[in-house]
Amino acid sequence: MGTTLLIPAVFLLVVGTAVNACPPSDRAALLAFKAALHEPYLGIFKSWTGNDCCHKWYGISCDPTTKRVADINLRGESEDPIFQKAHRTGYMNGSISPAICKLKRLSSVIIADWKGISGTIPKCISSLPFLRILDLIGNQISGEIPYDIGKLSRLSVLNVADNRITGRMPRSIANLSSLMHLDLRNNLISGTIPRNFGKLRMLSRALLSGNRIYGQIPYTISYIYRLSDLDLSLNRISGPIPESIGKMAVLATLNLDGNMISGKLPATLMNSSISILNLSRNAIEGNIPDVFGPRSYFMMMDLSYNNLKGPIPKSIASASYIGHLDLSHNHLCGAIPAGSWFEHLEASSFVNNDCLCGKPLKTC
């Protein structure tokens, strides 16, 4: 009697456990993903045992309702006790297996700062319809950004900075209608910025510095009304700065230093919402526009190593604030205007011009 009652009870227990566990297909995909990686120091994959990948598998989170794997969060730099106990940051090599694309309910993929992960971004990553975050910063990943990345209509963060990514920025990137944070810094990306880049209306940060991007800054960037941080420094960008960039409502940081930008300095930049402006080491010419006013508030303005000529405009004294100013290595001439916030500036801000004079340089 007792035995016949026990069998259904055990059966129910097994079935119940299976229902609450992740699907076998998700578990198999994670194990195939793990098999392509080697992590020698921390042992983070030692927790990847048992049938339920939703339960205490390091870096894995599941949707509580469907039990499908929703998040892979593996960071090589972390305050997790595993890292503190080892007294080191993480190191991992190997590659990202295309098996990751079998996890069809993935919302975030963070495989960041492992220093040694190489190979390419799996092309099939574009087939994950729920993906919101793709963060692969700080590895040795090469190859190109998948050409159809624009299929990821929910993607809000794309971060592949500090890798060895090559090729052009795919045109389809402009179809990422939910994208808010784009970080492609310090790669080997070439080609031009896609003309349709201005379609990224949700974008607030576009960080593209330290690549091999050439051609002009597309004026369509000024259509991105939420953009607050634009960094195109240390590339091969040429042509003029579009005047419309100075009219952007919330743009606070504009870094264009270390390019081949020419033409005149747009007057719009002097009276904009920009508070950090770095245009150094370009070929910008002509006069500094005499249009400063109470709206001009600069934490930092660096116009050094250009071909600017004429005087420093008198209106600069009416700016509400200028913290750090560098006008060195130009062809400026005339008296340095007197202004309350000029008093803390050193001679290095004005050296190597044609004939500037006045405090902090020699008297006129």
Beta strands, then each sheet from edge to edge (+ up, - down):
strand 1: 37-38
strand 2: 60-62
strand 3: 69-75
strand 4: 92-95
strand 5: 108-112
strand 6: 115-118
strand 7: 133-135
strand 8: 157-159
strand 9: 181-183
strand 10: 205-207
strand 11: 214-215
strand 12: 229-231
strand 13: 236-239
strand 14: 253-255
strand 15: 260-261
strand 16: 276-278
strand 17: 285-287
strand 18: 297-302
strand 19: 307-310
strand 20: 321-326
strand 21: 331-335
strand 22: 355-357
sheet 1: 1+ 4- 6-
sheet 2: 2+ 3- 5- 7- 8- 9- 10- 12- 14- 16- 18- 20-
sheet 3: 11+ 13+ 15+
sheet 4: 17+ 19+ 21+ 22+
end
